[in-house]
């Protein structure tokens, strides 16, 4: 089957090259995928995706955009931004976006990437002084989205019980999503989100903190009201410094953006609009600006979290071992764990930014739980956070000197454990960009809300150095690469001794014209993990070696057709045992004035969890999908978008996976009898 996949991909690739023509349409999905193409897990990137989508739908005025806003696009280097700002200072505002071609450091490839996210506003529209309600209800600033999802096959959790005492889901298999948002950059943001997951019920029970749907999120944010730079009430996030203590979902991590994503952007307060039912703050926060360059942010959050409470055998006091972030409340057991503890977070951030070349600040805050957190008494948990209160403080800074941009953050937790990261980005030559990042997170450093650069999922028990490169030969060819070396000084989950590893990626990009984009990529990661040796009847730690190959060809035609052919493969080796995986994907996209139809046919053949193939799929607006292709089978989807009128858009999505190596999908209550899983999704957006 693997030979069939390879031959099919080659035929698909060569058959479509001859059709290449020009396509002026910009695809945000393709741009987002270029940032996330090295994904190895289905992680939540909804926050970053939405941030880019807001820039796309409400482009930045390039003449007045701040350094931070331009940096947050992950397109421009520090030197390009500084050259742009200097050009505007010396020669006045840009009159055309293509004037960028005359600025040092800008080429047509960079300009083409930038065009969808920026605008030129020669009229420089002034401040809107109308009452807030009139601004919120202005035409074009509001929209409502409703989404319906369902898996057509019956899961065991929705079937009739076979025996007395069998657990089943209490709700129906439908998923509902409702979202309202009204926003205007630099002025305000108002929104709410409702979601009911499959298996959950509609209830009105204030005592159980449920008001109809299972999940409800809302916020109101005001900006630039006199000295008040930003104020928010409701659900929000904080992206401060390098994210060591407080990091929202605005970091790309290790991917194809090997240099521009090393430094985190200090966004400050941001609304939370995702449906991930954890990790956000709920309460109020405000940033006050004085003396032009000083910003003081105070924040308070009080939220309920899911946890399984237990009683101490001696004192009978309640405690919990972890916060549950699945957000599912479908069975009596899951419902009993719903909102069982409260977490209070309060603190401040003092930020000083005299200009684009430098900034620094300090952060201090307290996490307090209503009940003690006690980890299981296992060796790898010896230095983990225990108790009901944690205190964090840090100082951070950024400084530009000539062609170097330095950044870093140093933090400490109540335990005395320290965490630090620092690095720089630079342009070593006109065509060579470089980034370096060093980090050291102590085994007893407890940053419960940190999201800084790391190999692991948390900022604890890790040391490492990252090097990123981008070399641009010309407008048609450039190379991205990184090398990351890391070690874990203490034990980790399923790793019974201190361990180490490294990870590197090389990607060759070739763009012969605006209609054809192609690249090949190789990634190798070596990471030590527990291995069971049957002949010795014991577990030892050995390096697991995962290699990944990826080739992709994108092209479009004048007839509104565009194609994408993708071949990806991997192999995993540990203790001389090797497993492999491979997947072929062929996408077709047809665009007309009011309708867009896209589809994919994917064939996959993989061995073991380490060789699952992850690939971004097009989805309805505000849904971001990177499913896993595991086992042997075929997956296909069809996505239809129809613009009914200026104010109404419809989406419909059908996706089906057929497995050749099993007659049962999933486990437990998620089990589907048979070898097919079919997902349907409908969405409508109404612009008010």
C-alpha positions as CSV (number, residue, x, y, z in Angstrom):
1,X,0.0,0.0,0.0
2,X,2.9,2.4,0.7
3,X,4.1,2.0,-2.9
4,X,0.6,2.8,-4.1
5,X,0.6,5.9,-2.0
6,X,3.9,7.1,-3.3
7,X,3.0,6.4,-7.0
8,X,-0.4,8.1,-6.5
9,X,1.2,11.2,-5.1
10,X,3.7,11.5,-7.9
11,X,1.0,11.2,-10.5
12,X,-1.2,13.8,-8.8
13,X,1.7,16.2,-8.5
14,X,2.8,16.0,-12.1
15,X,-0.7,16.0,-13.5
16,X,-1.6,19.4,-11.9
17,X,1.6,21.3,-12.7
18,X,0.6,21.6,-16.3
19,X,-2.6,23.4,-15.2
20,X,-0.8,26.2,-13.3
21,X,-2.1,29.7,-13.9
22,X,-2.5,32.8,-11.7
23,X,-4.8,33.1,-8.7
24,X,-5.2,36.4,-7.0
25,X,-7.1,35.0,-4.0
26,X,-5.3,34.9,-0.7
27,X,-6.0,31.9,1.5
28,X,-5.6,32.6,5.2
29,X,-5.7,28.8,5.8
30,X,-2.6,28.3,3.8
31,X,-0.8,31.1,5.7
32,X,-1.8,29.6,9.1
33,X,-0.7,26.2,7.9
34,X,2.7,27.5,7.0
35,X,3.2,28.5,10.6
36,X,2.0,25.2,12.1
37,X,3.2,22.7,9.5
38,X,5.5,20.8,11.9
39,X,2.8,19.9,14.3
40,X,3.1,16.5,16.0
41,X,0.0,16.8,18.1
42,X,-3.5,18.1,17.9
43,X,-2.8,21.2,20.0
44,X,-5.1,24.2,20.6
45,X,-4.0,27.1,18.3
46,X,-7.4,28.7,18.1
47,X,-6.3,31.8,19.9
48,X,-3.4,32.5,17.5
49,X,-5.6,31.6,14.5
50,X,-8.3,34.0,15.6
51,X,-5.7,36.8,16.2
52,X,-4.5,36.4,12.6
53,X,-8.1,36.2,11.4
54,X,-8.9,39.5,13.1
55,X,-5.9,41.1,11.4
56,X,-7.1,39.7,8.1
57,X,-10.7,41.0,8.5
58,X,-9.5,44.3,10.1
59,X,-6.1,45.1,8.5
60,X,-3.6,47.2,10.4
61,X,-2.9,50.7,9.1
62,X,0.7,50.2,8.3
63,X,1.5,53.9,8.8
64,X,0.3,53.9,12.4
65,X,0.6,50.2,13.5
66,X,2.8,49.7,16.5
67,X,6.0,47.6,16.6
68,X,4.2,45.0,18.7
69,X,1.3,44.7,16.3
70,X,3.6,44.3,13.3
71,X,5.7,41.8,15.2
72,X,2.6,39.8,16.0
73,X,2.0,38.9,12.3
74,X,5.1,36.6,12.4
75,X,6.0,37.9,8.9
76,X,8.5,40.8,9.5
77,X,11.8,40.7,11.3
78,X,12.8,43.3,13.8
79,X,15.1,44.9,11.2
80,X,12.4,45.1,8.6
81,X,10.0,46.8,11.1
82,X,12.7,49.3,12.2
83,X,13.5,50.1,8.5
84,X,9.8,50.6,7.9
85,X,9.3,52.9,10.8
86,X,12.4,54.9,9.9
87,X,11.2,55.3,6.3
88,X,7.8,56.7,7.5
89,X,9.6,59.1,9.9
90,X,12.0,60.4,7.1
91,X,9.6,60.5,4.1
92,X,6.1,60.5,5.6
93,X,3.3,58.0,5.5
94,X,3.2,55.4,2.7
95,X,0.9,56.2,-0.1
96,X,0.9,52.6,-1.6
97,X,1.7,49.2,-0.1
98,X,4.1,48.6,-3.0
99,X,6.2,51.5,-1.8
100,X,7.6,48.9,0.6
101,X,9.7,47.6,-2.3
102,X,11.9,50.6,-1.9
103,X,12.6,50.0,1.8
104,X,15.7,48.2,2.8
105,X,15.1,44.6,3.7
106,X,11.8,44.2,1.9
107,X,11.3,41.8,-1.1
108,X,8.2,40.9,-3.1
109,X,7.7,37.6,-1.3
110,X,7.5,39.4,2.1
111,X,5.3,42.1,0.6
112,X,2.9,39.5,-0.8
113,X,2.6,37.9,2.6
114,X,2.0,41.2,4.3
115,X,-0.7,42.6,1.9
116,X,-3.7,40.7,3.4
117,X,-3.0,42.0,6.9
118,X,-2.3,45.7,6.4
119,X,-3.9,48.7,4.7
120,X,-3.0,52.2,3.7
121,X,-5.4,54.8,5.1
122,X,-4.5,58.2,3.5
123,X,-7.6,59.8,5.0
124,X,-6.5,58.9,8.6
125,X,-10.0,58.4,9.9
126,X,-10.3,60.1,13.3
127,X,-11.6,59.0,16.6
128,X,-15.3,57.9,16.7
129,X,-16.9,59.9,19.5
130,X,-20.4,58.4,19.2
131,X,-21.8,56.7,22.3
132,X,-20.5,53.2,22.9
133,X,-23.8,51.5,22.2
134,X,-24.0,53.2,18.8
135,X,-20.4,52.2,18.0
136,X,-21.1,48.6,19.0
137,X,-24.3,48.4,16.9
138,X,-22.7,50.1,13.8
139,X,-23.2,48.1,10.6
140,X,-20.3,45.8,9.7
141,X,-18.9,45.6,13.3
142,X,-21.1,42.7,14.6
143,X,-21.7,39.2,13.7
144,X,-23.4,36.1,15.0
145,X,-22.2,32.5,14.3
146,X,-24.2,29.3,14.9
147,X,-22.6,25.9,14.4
148,X,-24.0,22.4,14.6
149,X,-21.9,19.2,14.7
150,X,-22.6,15.5,14.9
151,X,-20.9,12.1,14.4
152,X,-23.4,10.0,12.4
153,X,-22.3,6.7,13.8
154,X,-23.6,5.7,17.2
155,X,-21.1,5.7,20.0
156,X,-21.5,3.3,22.9
157,X,-22.2,6.1,25.3
158,X,-25.4,6.9,23.4
159,X,-26.6,3.3,23.1
160,X,-29.1,1.5,25.4
161,X,-27.4,0.0,28.5
162,X,-26.8,-3.7,28.2
163,X,-26.5,-4.4,31.9
164,X,-27.7,-2.9,35.1
165,X,-25.4,-0.2,36.2
166,X,-23.9,0.5,32.8
167,X,-22.9,4.2,32.4
168,X,-24.2,6.2,29.5
169,X,-24.1,9.8,28.4
170,X,-27.0,11.8,29.7
171,X,-27.4,14.1,26.7
172,X,-27.9,13.7,23.0
173,X,-25.0,13.4,20.5
174,X,-25.4,16.9,19.0
175,X,-22.9,19.7,19.5
176,X,-24.1,23.3,19.4
177,X,-22.0,26.4,19.3
178,X,-23.2,30.0,19.3
179,X,-20.9,33.1,19.2
180,X,-21.6,36.8,19.1
181,X,-18.8,39.4,18.6
182,X,-18.6,43.1,18.0
183,X,-15.2,44.7,17.8
184,X,-13.3,47.7,16.5
185,X,-9.5,47.8,16.8
186,X,-8.3,50.2,19.4
187,X,-11.8,51.0,20.7
188,X,-13.7,48.1,22.1
189,X,-14.5,44.4,22.0
190,X,-17.7,42.7,23.1
191,X,-18.6,39.1,22.8
192,X,-20.1,35.9,24.2
193,X,-19.8,32.2,23.3
194,X,-22.1,29.3,24.2
195,X,-21.2,25.6,23.6
196,X,-22.8,22.3,24.4
197,X,-20.6,19.2,23.7
198,X,-22.0,15.8,22.5
199,X,-23.4,13.9,25.5
200,X,-24.0,17.0,27.6
201,X,-27.4,18.3,28.7
202,X,-29.2,21.6,28.7
203,X,-29.9,22.6,32.3
204,X,-30.8,25.7,34.2
205,X,-29.3,25.1,37.6
206,X,-27.7,28.2,39.2
207,X,-26.7,26.0,42.2
208,X,-24.6,23.9,39.9
209,X,-23.3,27.0,38.0
210,X,-25.0,26.0,34.8
211,X,-27.2,28.4,32.9
212,X,-28.7,26.4,29.9
213,X,-25.6,25.3,28.0
214,X,-22.7,23.7,29.7
215,X,-20.1,26.3,28.7
216,X,-20.6,30.1,28.6
217,X,-18.0,32.7,28.1
218,X,-18.4,36.5,27.7
219,X,-16.3,39.7,27.8
220,X,-16.4,43.4,27.3
221,X,-13.1,45.3,26.7
222,X,-12.6,49.0,26.2
223,X,-9.5,50.6,24.8
224,X,-7.8,54.0,24.8
225,X,-10.2,55.8,27.1
226,X,-8.1,58.7,28.2
227,X,-5.3,57.4,30.5
228,X,-7.0,54.0,30.5
229,X,-5.2,52.0,27.8
230,X,-7.3,48.9,28.2
231,X,-10.1,47.6,30.5
232,X,-11.8,44.2,30.4
233,X,-14.4,42.4,32.4
234,X,-15.4,38.8,31.8
235,X,-13.1,36.1,30.4
236,X,-9.6,37.2,29.3
237,X,-5.9,36.2,28.9
238,X,-2.6,37.8,29.7
239,X,0.4,37.6,27.4
240,X,3.1,39.3,29.4
241,X,6.9,39.4,28.7
242,X,8.1,36.1,27.2
243,X,5.2,34.1,28.6
244,X,7.3,32.6,31.4
245,X,4.7,33.3,34.1
246,X,1.6,34.4,32.1
247,X,1.4,33.2,28.5
248,X,-1.7,33.1,26.4
249,X,-2.1,31.1,23.2
250,X,-0.1,33.5,21.0
251,X,3.1,31.5,20.5
252,X,3.9,29.4,17.4
253,X,6.7,27.4,19.1
254,X,9.0,25.3,16.9
255,X,7.8,25.4,13.3
256,X,8.6,26.7,9.9
257,X,8.8,30.3,11.2
258,X,12.2,29.5,12.6
259,X,13.4,33.1,13.4
260,X,10.3,35.4,13.7
261,X,8.6,33.2,16.3
262,X,11.5,32.9,18.8
263,X,10.6,36.0,20.7
264,X,7.1,36.2,22.3
265,X,5.1,39.4,21.8
266,X,4.0,41.4,24.9
267,X,0.3,41.8,24.1
268,X,-0.9,42.5,27.6
269,X,-4.7,42.0,28.1
270,X,-6.6,40.0,25.5
271,X,-10.2,38.8,25.3
272,X,-10.7,35.1,25.6
273,X,-13.1,33.7,23.0
274,X,-12.0,30.0,22.6
275,X,-14.2,27.1,23.7
276,X,-11.3,25.4,25.5
277,X,-12.8,25.2,29.0
278,X,-9.7,26.0,31.0
279,X,-6.5,28.0,31.1
280,X,-8.2,31.4,30.9
281,X,-8.9,34.1,33.5
282,X,-12.3,35.2,34.6
283,X,-12.9,38.5,36.4
284,X,-11.5,42.0,35.5
285,X,-8.2,43.6,34.4
286,X,-7.1,47.1,33.5
287,X,-4.1,48.8,32.1
288,X,-3.4,52.5,33.1
289,X,-1.0,54.6,31.1
290,X,0.8,57.6,32.5
291,X,3.8,59.7,31.5
292,X,3.5,58.4,27.9
293,X,5.7,55.4,28.4
294,X,4.6,53.7,31.6
295,X,1.8,51.1,31.8
296,X,0.4,49.6,35.0
297,X,-1.8,46.5,34.7
298,X,-3.8,45.1,37.6
299,X,-5.8,41.9,37.3
300,X,-8.2,39.8,39.4
301,X,-9.6,36.4,38.4
302,X,-12.0,34.1,40.3
303,X,-13.0,31.0,38.4
304,X,-14.3,27.5,39.1
305,X,-12.3,24.5,37.8
306,X,-13.1,20.9,37.3
307,X,-11.4,18.4,39.6
308,X,-12.0,15.1,41.3
309,X,-12.0,15.7,45.1
310,X,-10.7,13.1,47.5
311,X,-10.6,12.9,51.3
312,X,-7.5,12.4,53.3
313,X,-7.6,9.1,55.2
314,X,-6.3,10.6,58.4
315,X,-7.6,14.2,58.5
316,X,-10.6,13.7,56.2
317,X,-9.7,17.0,54.5
318,X,-10.5,17.4,50.8
319,X,-7.8,17.6,48.2
320,X,-7.4,17.2,44.4
321,X,-4.5,15.8,42.3
322,X,-5.0,17.8,39.1
323,X,-7.3,20.2,37.3
324,X,-9.3,18.5,34.6
325,X,-9.3,20.5,31.3
326,X,-11.3,18.2,29.0
327,X,-14.4,20.3,29.5
328,X,-16.7,17.2,29.2
329,X,-19.6,16.8,31.5
330,X,-21.6,13.9,30.0
331,X,-21.7,11.2,32.7
332,X,-22.7,11.3,36.4
333,X,-19.0,11.0,37.3
334,X,-17.9,13.9,35.0
335,X,-20.8,16.0,36.3
336,X,-19.8,15.3,39.9
337,X,-16.3,16.8,39.1
338,X,-17.7,19.9,37.5
339,X,-16.5,23.2,39.1
340,X,-15.5,21.6,42.3
341,X,-12.7,24.0,43.2
342,X,-12.2,27.7,42.8
343,X,-9.0,29.4,41.7
344,X,-8.2,33.0,42.5
345,X,-5.5,34.8,40.7
346,X,-4.5,38.4,41.4
347,X,-1.5,40.5,40.7
348,X,0.1,43.3,38.6
349,X,2.4,44.1,35.8
350,X,4.5,47.3,35.5
351,X,5.6,47.9,31.9
352,X,7.9,50.6,30.6
353,X,8.3,51.2,26.8
354,X,10.0,54.5,25.9
355,X,10.3,53.5,22.2
356,X,10.3,50.5,19.8
357,X,13.9,49.7,20.7
358,X,13.5,48.8,24.3
359,X,11.0,47.8,26.9
360,X,11.1,46.2,30.4
361,X,8.8,45.3,33.1
362,X,8.0,43.3,36.3
363,X,5.2,40.9,37.0
364,X,4.0,39.6,40.4
365,X,0.8,37.6,41.2
366,X,-0.7,34.9,43.5
367,X,-2.5,31.7,42.6
368,X,-4.8,30.5,45.3
369,X,-7.0,27.3,45.3
370,X,-9.9,26.6,47.6
371,X,-8.6,23.1,48.2
372,X,-5.1,21.7,48.5
373,X,-3.4,20.3,45.3
374,X,-1.6,17.0,46.2
375,X,0.2,15.1,43.5
376,X,0.4,11.2,43.6
377,X,3.4,10.1,45.7
378,X,5.6,9.1,42.7
379,X,9.3,9.9,42.1
380,X,8.7,12.2,39.1
381,X,6.2,14.3,41.2
382,X,8.8,15.0,44.0
383,X,9.4,18.6,43.0
384,X,6.0,19.4,41.6
385,X,3.7,22.1,43.1
386,X,1.8,21.0,46.2
387,X,-0.6,23.0,48.4
388,X,-3.2,25.7,47.9
389,X,-1.1,28.9,47.2
390,X,1.6,29.8,44.8
391,X,3.4,33.1,44.3
392,X,5.2,34.1,41.1
393,X,7.3,37.1,40.2
394,X,9.5,38.0,37.3
395,X,11.3,40.7,35.4
396,X,11.6,40.8,31.6
397,X,13.0,43.1,28.9
398,X,13.7,43.6,25.2
399,X,16.5,45.8,23.8
400,X,17.5,46.5,20.2
401,X,21.1,47.4,19.5
402,X,22.2,47.8,15.9
403,X,21.0,44.7,14.1
404,X,20.4,42.7,17.3
405,X,17.1,42.3,19.2
406,X,17.7,40.9,22.7
407,X,14.9,39.6,24.9
408,X,14.5,37.6,28.1
409,X,12.6,36.9,31.3
410,X,13.7,35.8,34.8
411,X,11.2,34.4,37.2
412,X,10.8,32.8,40.6
413,X,8.1,30.9,42.4
414,X,7.2,30.5,46.0
415,X,9.2,27.3,46.2
416,X,12.4,29.2,45.5
417,X,12.7,27.6,42.1
418,X,13.7,29.8,39.3
419,X,13.1,29.9,35.6
420,X,14.8,32.0,32.9
421,X,15.0,32.3,29.2
422,X,16.8,34.8,27.0
423,X,17.9,35.2,23.4
424,X,18.3,37.4,20.4
425,X,17.3,37.7,16.8
426,X,19.5,39.4,14.1
427,X,20.2,39.7,10.5
428,X,23.7,38.5,10.0
429,X,23.7,39.4,6.3
430,X,21.2,40.9,3.9
431,X,19.8,37.4,3.2
432,X,20.5,35.6,6.4
433,X,18.3,35.9,9.5
434,X,19.3,34.2,12.8
435,X,17.7,33.6,16.2
436,X,19.0,32.0,19.4
437,X,17.1,31.2,22.6
438,X,18.4,29.7,25.8
439,X,16.1,28.5,28.6
440,X,16.5,27.0,32.1
441,X,13.5,26.0,34.1
442,X,14.3,24.5,37.5
443,X,12.7,21.2,38.6
444,X,10.9,23.1,41.4
445,X,10.0,26.2,39.3
446,X,6.2,26.4,39.5
447,X,4.7,28.7,36.8
448,X,1.1,27.3,36.7
449,X,0.0,29.6,34.0
450,X,3.3,29.9,32.1
451,X,3.5,29.2,28.3
452,X,7.1,30.2,27.3
453,X,9.2,28.5,24.7
454,X,9.8,24.8,25.8
455,X,10.2,21.3,24.5
456,X,7.8,20.1,27.2
457,X,4.2,21.2,27.7
458,X,5.1,23.2,30.8
459,X,7.9,25.5,32.0
460,X,9.5,23.2,34.5
461,X,12.4,20.8,34.7
462,X,14.1,21.7,31.4
463,X,17.2,23.2,30.0
464,X,17.9,23.9,26.4
465,X,19.3,26.0,23.6
466,X,17.5,26.8,20.3
467,X,19.1,28.1,17.1
468,X,17.0,29.2,14.1
469,X,18.0,30.3,10.6
470,X,16.5,31.6,7.4
471,X,18.5,32.0,4.3
472,X,16.9,33.7,1.3
473,X,18.7,33.1,-1.9
474,X,16.3,35.1,-4.1
475,X,12.6,35.8,-4.5
476,X,12.1,32.1,-5.5
477,X,14.2,30.1,-3.1
478,X,14.7,30.2,0.7
479,X,15.7,27.8,3.5
480,X,14.4,27.6,7.0
481,X,16.2,25.5,9.7
482,X,16.5,25.1,13.4
483,X,18.4,23.0,15.9
484,X,17.2,22.6,19.5
485,X,19.2,20.7,22.2
486,X,17.5,20.1,25.5
487,X,17.8,18.1,28.7
488,X,15.5,17.3,31.7
489,X,17.5,17.4,35.0
490,X,14.8,15.4,36.9
491,X,12.5,12.5,36.2
492,X,9.4,13.0,34.0
493,X,6.2,11.1,33.5
494,X,7.1,7.7,32.0
495,X,10.8,8.6,32.0
496,X,12.5,7.1,35.1
497,X,15.7,9.0,35.1
498,X,17.1,12.4,34.0
499,X,17.0,12.5,30.2
500,X,18.1,14.6,27.2
501,X,17.5,15.0,23.5
502,X,17.6,17.2,20.4
503,X,15.4,18.3,17.6
504,X,16.2,19.8,14.2
505,X,14.4,20.7,11.1
506,X,15.4,21.8,7.6
507,X,12.9,23.1,5.0
508,X,13.6,24.0,1.4
509,X,11.1,26.4,-0.1
510,X,10.8,27.0,-3.8
511,X,8.3,29.6,-5.3
512,X,8.9,29.8,-9.1
513,X,5.9,32.1,-9.4
514,X,2.9,33.5,-7.5
515,X,0.9,30.5,-8.6
516,X,3.2,27.7,-7.5
517,X,4.6,27.1,-4.0
518,X,6.5,24.0,-3.2
519,X,8.7,22.7,-0.3
520,X,10.4,19.7,1.1
521,X,11.1,19.3,4.8
522,X,13.0,16.9,7.1
523,X,12.7,16.8,10.8
524,X,14.5,14.5,13.3
525,X,13.9,14.4,17.0
526,X,15.8,12.3,19.5
527,X,14.2,12.1,23.0
528,X,14.8,9.5,25.7
529,X,11.8,7.6,27.1
530,X,11.0,4.4,29.1
531,X,11.3,1.2,27.1
532,X,10.1,-2.3,28.2
533,X,12.7,-5.0,27.5
534,X,10.9,-8.4,27.4
535,X,14.1,-10.4,27.6
536,X,15.2,-8.6,30.7
537,X,11.7,-8.2,32.2
538,X,12.4,-4.6,33.2
539,X,12.1,-1.0,32.0
540,X,15.1,1.1,31.0
541,X,15.4,4.6,29.4
542,X,16.6,4.7,25.8
543,X,16.6,7.3,23.1
544,X,13.6,7.2,20.8
545,X,14.4,8.6,17.3
546,X,11.6,10.0,15.2
547,X,12.3,11.1,11.6
548,X,9.7,12.9,9.5
549,X,9.7,13.7,5.8
550,X,7.3,16.1,4.1
551,X,6.8,17.3,0.5
552,X,4.1,19.7,-0.6
553,X,3.1,21.3,-3.9
554,X,0.5,24.2,-4.0
555,X,-0.6,25.8,-7.2
556,X,-3.6,27.6,-8.6
557,X,-5.2,28.3,-11.9
558,X,-7.0,31.2,-13.6
559,X,-10.2,29.1,-13.6
560,X,-10.4,29.5,-9.8
561,X,-9.0,26.1,-9.2
562,X,-6.2,25.4,-6.8
563,X,-4.6,22.2,-5.8
564,X,-2.4,20.9,-3.0
565,X,-0.5,17.6,-3.1
566,X,1.2,16.5,0.1
567,X,3.2,13.5,1.0
568,X,4.5,12.9,4.5
569,X,6.2,9.9,6.1
570,X,7.9,9.1,9.4
571,X,9.8,6.4,11.1
572,X,10.4,5.8,14.8
573,X,13.3,3.7,16.2
574,X,14.0,2.6,19.7
575,X,16.2,-0.3,20.9
576,X,16.7,-1.3,17.2
577,X,12.9,-1.7,16.7
578,X,11.7,0.4,13.8
579,X,8.1,1.4,12.9
580,X,7.0,3.5,10.0
581,X,4.1,5.7,8.8
582,X,3.1,7.3,5.6
583,X,0.2,9.5,4.3
584,X,-0.7,11.0,0.9
585,X,-3.1,13.9,0.7
586,X,-4.6,15.5,-2.4
587,X,-6.6,18.8,-1.9
588,X,-8.7,20.6,-4.5
589,X,-10.2,24.0,-4.0
590,X,-12.7,25.7,-6.3
591,X,-13.6,29.4,-5.9
592,X,-16.3,31.3,-7.6
593,X,-17.8,34.7,-6.7
594,X,-20.2,33.4,-4.0
595,X,-19.1,29.8,-3.5
596,X,-16.0,28.0,-2.4
597,X,-15.7,24.2,-2.5
598,X,-12.7,22.4,-1.1
599,X,-12.0,18.7,-0.5
600,X,-9.4,16.2,0.4
601,X,-8.6,12.6,-0.2
602,X,-6.1,11.2,2.2
603,X,-4.6,7.6,2.3
604,X,-2.6,6.6,5.3
605,X,-0.7,3.6,6.6
606,X,1.0,3.9,10.0
607,X,2.4,1.7,12.7
608,X,2.0,2.7,16.4
609,X,1.2,6.0,18.1
610,X,4.7,7.5,17.3
611,X,4.0,7.4,13.6
612,X,0.6,9.0,13.5
613,X,0.5,11.6,10.8
614,X,-0.9,15.1,11.6
615,X,-2.0,17.5,8.9
616,X,-4.0,20.7,8.9
617,X,-7.5,20.5,7.4
618,X,-9.6,23.4,6.1
619,X,-12.6,23.9,8.3
620,X,-15.5,26.3,8.9
621,X,-14.6,29.8,10.1
622,X,-13.2,29.9,13.7
623,X,-12.6,26.2,13.7
624,X,-9.0,24.9,13.5
625,X,-8.4,21.3,12.8
626,X,-5.3,19.2,12.8
627,X,-6.5,15.5,13.1
628,X,-4.4,12.4,13.5
629,X,-4.1,9.9,10.8
630,X,-3.4,6.6,12.5
631,X,-3.6,2.9,11.4
632,X,-4.5,2.0,7.8
633,X,-7.3,3.7,6.0
634,X,-8.7,6.6,3.9
635,X,-10.0,10.0,5.1
636,X,-11.8,12.5,3.0
637,X,-13.7,15.7,3.6
638,X,-15.8,18.2,1.6
639,X,-16.2,21.8,2.7
640,X,-18.7,24.1,1.1
641,X,-18.8,27.9,1.8
642,X,-21.6,29.9,0.2
643,X,-22.0,33.7,0.5
644,X,-25.8,34.1,0.4
645,X,-25.7,37.8,0.6
646,X,-23.5,40.6,1.9
647,X,-24.5,39.7,5.4
648,X,-25.0,36.0,5.4
649,X,-22.5,33.1,4.9
650,X,-23.1,29.4,5.1
651,X,-20.6,26.5,5.6
652,X,-21.3,22.8,5.4
653,X,-18.6,20.2,6.1
654,X,-18.7,16.4,5.6
655,X,-15.7,14.3,6.7
656,X,-15.3,10.5,6.8
657,X,-12.6,8.1,7.9
658,X,-12.6,4.5,6.8
659,X,-10.2,2.1,8.5
660,X,-8.9,-1.1,6.9
661,X,-7.3,-2.6,10.0
662,X,-10.1,-2.6,12.6
663,X,-13.8,-3.2,13.0
664,X,-14.1,-1.0,16.1
665,X,-13.1,2.6,16.6
666,X,-12.3,4.2,19.9
667,X,-12.5,2.9,23.5
668,X,-14.9,3.0,26.4
669,X,-18.1,5.0,25.8
670,X,-16.5,6.6,22.7
671,X,-16.5,3.2,21.0
672,X,-18.0,3.0,17.5
673,X,-18.9,-0.5,16.2
674,X,-17.6,-0.7,12.6
675,X,-14.8,0.8,10.6
676,X,-16.2,4.1,9.6
677,X,-16.5,7.5,11.4
678,X,-18.5,10.3,9.7
679,X,-18.6,13.9,10.9
680,X,-21.0,16.5,9.7
681,X,-20.8,20.2,10.5
682,X,-23.1,23.2,9.5
683,X,-22.4,26.8,10.3
684,X,-24.0,30.2,9.5
685,X,-22.7,33.6,10.1
686,X,-24.8,36.7,10.1
687,X,-23.2,40.1,9.9
688,X,-25.3,42.8,11.6
